[in-house]
């Protein structure tokens, strides 16, 4: 029997009288047709300024986890379930076109950088989630693993990102692609089921071409700067493995949050380049 106390925050009773050690830290978000459901204990929901949740449902289904939402000029549209001892992080100014579905499992994390573009129908899951064993050794062979996305990443319509995936800044995942635990280097394009490398040395710009005429098309045949070309040649990027190691060693939600706040002070261009 489930004897956990569930506290649901809605537009009408936004985050008053939180119980069981659950906390809202930072700025109070604006909720539009959205809810935050605290079912566990000692969780932290952290928001920077300018967080607007639209048609969203966030569920703390376990204990001692952190949801970190950065300031954004766009709406957050999330259907998110987080469980025990986990972190979900979104950086600044990510555009979400349609509700993005995310499930975190088995004490593993999902970390997303800034300035990404997420099309409609996106899914992220860091577990299978059921158990698979080798019939000869009887050993489990499908461990749950964290997901990491860098900055300025474009996920096409109905892309699905699975456990163990690491995507470097500046990359593109094509529509309907399934990405099962790939390490994707920066400024590459991938697509398919399962996703394979399509092209290297590419970058993308968020301008939308729907209403363009011949004149506007002609004006945009050459890009004038390298703002979206990422490199780790100077070895100044932050390894996703390092972030995961730090989050694993920090046992309390408050300590995880403090680490994320410090991490976000690093806004250098190549911080998440692979």
C-alpha positions as CSV (number, residue, x, y, z in Angstrom):
1,X,0.0,0.0,0.0
2,X,1.3,3.5,-0.9
3,X,1.4,5.5,2.3
4,X,3.3,8.5,1.0
5,X,1.7,11.9,1.5
6,X,1.2,13.7,-1.8
7,X,1.3,17.5,-1.9
8,X,0.3,19.0,-5.3
9,X,1.1,22.6,-6.0
10,X,-1.2,24.3,-8.6
11,X,-1.9,27.8,-9.7
12,X,-4.2,28.4,-6.7
13,X,-1.9,27.1,-3.9
14,X,1.5,27.6,-5.3
15,X,4.0,26.0,-2.9
16,X,2.5,27.0,0.4
17,X,2.8,24.8,3.4
18,X,5.2,22.2,1.8
19,X,5.7,19.2,4.1
20,X,8.1,16.3,4.6
21,X,11.2,18.4,4.0
22,X,10.3,19.3,0.4
23,X,11.3,22.8,-0.6
24,X,10.9,25.4,-3.3
25,X,14.3,27.2,-3.5
26,X,15.0,30.3,-5.6
27,X,12.2,32.2,-7.3
28,X,8.6,31.1,-7.4
29,X,7.7,29.9,-11.0
30,X,4.5,30.9,-12.8
31,X,2.2,27.9,-13.4
32,X,-0.3,27.9,-16.2
33,X,-2.4,24.7,-16.4
34,X,0.4,23.0,-14.6
35,X,1.1,21.1,-11.3
36,X,4.0,20.0,-9.1
37,X,3.3,16.8,-7.2
38,X,5.6,16.1,-4.1
39,X,5.0,12.5,-3.2
40,X,8.3,11.9,-1.4
41,X,10.5,13.6,1.1
42,X,13.4,16.0,1.2
43,X,13.2,17.0,-2.5
44,X,14.2,20.4,-3.9
45,X,12.5,22.3,-6.7
46,X,14.9,25.1,-7.7
47,X,13.9,27.8,-10.1
48,X,15.9,30.8,-11.3
49,X,14.0,34.0,-12.3
50,X,11.6,33.9,-15.3
51,X,10.3,30.3,-15.1
52,X,6.9,29.8,-16.7
53,X,5.5,26.2,-16.7
54,X,2.7,25.7,-19.3
55,X,0.7,22.4,-19.6
56,X,3.3,20.8,-17.4
57,X,3.2,18.0,-14.8
58,X,6.2,17.6,-12.6
59,X,6.2,14.6,-10.1
60,X,8.7,14.0,-7.3
61,X,7.9,10.3,-7.0
62,X,10.7,9.6,-4.5
63,X,13.1,11.2,-2.0
64,X,16.1,13.5,-2.0
65,X,16.0,14.6,-5.6
66,X,16.5,18.0,-7.4
67,X,14.7,19.6,-10.3
68,X,16.7,22.6,-11.5
69,X,15.0,25.0,-14.0
70,X,17.1,27.9,-15.3
71,X,15.8,31.3,-16.4
72,X,14.2,31.1,-19.8
73,X,12.7,33.5,-22.3
74,X,10.5,30.6,-23.5
75,X,7.9,28.5,-21.8
76,X,8.7,25.2,-20.1
77,X,6.5,22.4,-21.3
78,X,7.4,19.2,-19.3
79,X,5.8,15.9,-18.4
80,X,8.5,14.9,-15.9
81,X,8.8,12.1,-13.3
82,X,11.8,12.0,-11.0
83,X,12.4,9.3,-8.4
84,X,15.1,8.8,-5.7
85,X,18.5,10.6,-5.3
86,X,18.4,12.1,-8.8
87,X,18.9,15.4,-10.6
88,X,17.1,16.8,-13.5
89,X,18.7,20.0,-14.8
90,X,17.8,22.4,-17.7
91,X,20.0,25.3,-18.6
92,X,18.9,28.7,-19.9
93,X,16.6,29.5,-22.8
94,X,15.7,26.1,-24.1
95,X,12.8,26.2,-26.6
96,X,10.3,23.3,-26.2
97,X,7.8,23.0,-29.0
98,X,5.1,20.8,-27.5
99,X,5.3,18.9,-24.1
100,X,8.5,17.0,-23.6
101,X,8.2,13.6,-21.8
102,X,10.9,12.7,-19.3
103,X,11.3,9.8,-16.9
104,X,14.3,9.4,-14.6
105,X,14.9,6.0,-12.9
106,X,17.3,4.1,-10.6
107,X,19.2,7.0,-9.1
108,X,20.6,8.2,-12.5
109,X,20.3,11.7,-13.8
110,X,19.4,13.8,-16.9
111,X,21.4,17.0,-17.5
112,X,20.6,19.4,-20.3
113,X,22.5,22.6,-21.2
114,X,21.3,25.9,-22.6
115,X,20.0,27.2,-25.9
116,X,18.6,23.9,-27.2
117,X,15.7,23.4,-29.5
118,X,13.3,20.5,-28.8
119,X,10.6,19.7,-31.4
120,X,7.3,18.0,-30.7
121,X,7.0,14.5,-29.3
122,X,10.4,14.3,-27.6
123,X,11.0,11.5,-25.1
124,X,14.0,11.0,-22.7
125,X,14.3,7.8,-20.5
126,X,17.4,6.7,-18.7
127,X,16.3,3.2,-18.0
128,X,14.7,0.3,-20.0
129,X,13.1,0.1,-17.2
130,X,12.7,-3.6,-16.7
131,X,15.4,-6.1,-15.9
132,X,17.3,-8.1,-18.5
133,X,19.7,-10.9,-17.6
134,X,22.3,-13.0,-19.5
135,X,20.9,-16.6,-19.5
136,X,24.4,-18.1,-19.1
137,X,25.9,-15.9,-16.5
138,X,22.6,-14.9,-14.8
139,X,24.0,-11.4,-14.5
140,X,22.0,-8.3,-15.2
141,X,23.1,-6.7,-18.5
142,X,21.0,-3.5,-18.7
143,X,22.1,-1.0,-16.1
144,X,20.4,2.3,-15.9
145,X,22.6,5.2,-17.0
146,X,22.5,9.0,-17.0
147,X,21.8,11.2,-20.0
148,X,23.8,14.4,-20.8
149,X,23.1,17.0,-23.4
150,X,25.3,20.1,-24.0
151,X,24.4,23.5,-25.3
152,X,22.7,24.5,-28.6
153,X,21.4,21.0,-29.5
154,X,18.5,20.4,-31.9
155,X,16.3,17.4,-31.4
156,X,14.0,16.8,-34.3
157,X,10.3,15.7,-34.1
158,X,9.6,12.5,-32.1
159,X,13.3,11.9,-31.3
160,X,13.8,9.5,-28.4
161,X,16.9,9.8,-26.2
162,X,17.8,6.7,-24.1
163,X,20.1,5.8,-21.2
164,X,23.8,6.5,-21.5
165,X,23.5,9.0,-24.3
166,X,25.9,12.0,-24.3
167,X,25.4,14.7,-26.9
168,X,28.1,17.4,-27.3
169,X,27.2,21.0,-27.9
170,X,26.1,22.1,-31.4
171,X,24.8,18.7,-32.7
172,X,21.6,17.7,-34.5
173,X,19.4,14.6,-33.9
174,X,17.0,14.0,-36.9
175,X,13.2,13.5,-36.7
176,X,12.0,10.0,-35.5
177,X,15.5,9.1,-34.4
178,X,16.2,6.6,-31.6
179,X,19.5,7.4,-29.7
180,X,20.4,4.4,-27.6
181,X,23.5,5.2,-25.5
182,X,25.5,6.9,-28.2
183,X,28.3,9.4,-27.5
184,X,27.8,12.2,-30.1
185,X,30.6,14.6,-30.8
186,X,29.9,18.3,-31.2
187,X,28.7,19.7,-34.5
188,X,27.6,16.4,-36.0
189,X,24.3,15.3,-37.4
190,X,22.7,11.9,-36.5
191,X,19.5,10.2,-37.6
192,X,17.8,6.9,-37.9
193,X,16.6,4.0,-35.7
194,X,19.1,3.3,-34.2
195,X,20.7,6.7,-34.9
196,X,23.9,6.7,-37.0
197,X,26.3,9.5,-37.9
198,X,25.1,11.4,-41.0
199,X,27.5,14.3,-41.3
200,X,30.4,15.9,-39.4
201,X,31.4,19.6,-39.2
202,X,27.9,21.1,-39.3
203,X,26.0,23.6,-37.2
204,X,22.5,24.9,-37.0
205,X,20.7,28.3,-36.5
206,X,17.3,28.6,-35.0
207,X,15.8,30.9,-37.7
208,X,12.5,29.4,-39.0
209,X,12.2,29.2,-42.8
210,X,8.4,28.6,-43.0
211,X,7.4,32.0,-44.4
212,X,10.6,32.9,-46.3
213,X,10.5,34.2,-49.8
214,X,13.3,34.0,-52.4
215,X,14.9,37.2,-51.1
216,X,15.2,35.9,-47.5
217,X,16.5,32.5,-48.7
218,X,19.2,34.1,-50.8
219,X,20.3,36.4,-47.9
220,X,20.9,33.4,-45.7
221,X,23.1,31.2,-47.9
222,X,26.3,32.1,-46.0
223,X,26.7,32.3,-42.2
224,X,28.8,35.2,-41.0
225,X,30.4,33.9,-37.8
226,X,31.4,30.8,-35.9
227,X,29.2,31.3,-32.8
228,X,27.8,27.8,-33.1
229,X,31.0,25.9,-33.8
230,X,32.2,24.2,-30.6
231,X,35.6,22.6,-29.8
232,X,37.3,21.0,-26.9
233,X,40.8,21.4,-28.4
234,X,41.9,23.6,-25.6
235,X,40.7,21.0,-23.1
236,X,38.6,23.6,-21.3
237,X,35.3,21.6,-21.5
238,X,33.6,20.0,-18.5
239,X,33.5,16.3,-18.9
240,X,30.0,14.8,-18.4
241,X,31.7,12.0,-16.6
242,X,33.0,14.5,-14.0
243,X,29.5,15.9,-13.5
244,X,28.1,12.5,-13.0
245,X,30.9,11.6,-10.5
246,X,30.2,14.7,-8.4
247,X,26.5,14.1,-8.3
248,X,27.0,10.5,-7.2
249,X,29.3,11.5,-4.4
250,X,26.9,14.2,-3.1
251,X,24.3,12.4,-1.1
252,X,22.0,15.2,0.0
253,X,19.7,17.1,-2.3
254,X,21.0,20.4,-0.9
255,X,24.6,19.5,-1.7
256,X,23.6,18.5,-5.3
257,X,21.8,21.8,-5.7
258,X,24.9,23.8,-4.4
259,X,27.1,22.0,-6.9
260,X,24.7,22.8,-9.8
261,X,24.6,26.5,-8.8
262,X,28.4,26.6,-8.9
263,X,28.5,24.7,-12.2
264,X,26.2,27.1,-13.9
265,X,28.6,30.0,-13.2
266,X,30.7,28.5,-16.0
267,X,29.0,29.9,-19.1
268,X,32.0,29.6,-21.4
269,X,31.2,28.6,-25.0
270,X,32.9,25.3,-25.1
271,X,32.0,24.0,-21.6
272,X,30.0,21.0,-23.0
273,X,31.9,20.3,-26.2
274,X,32.8,16.7,-27.1
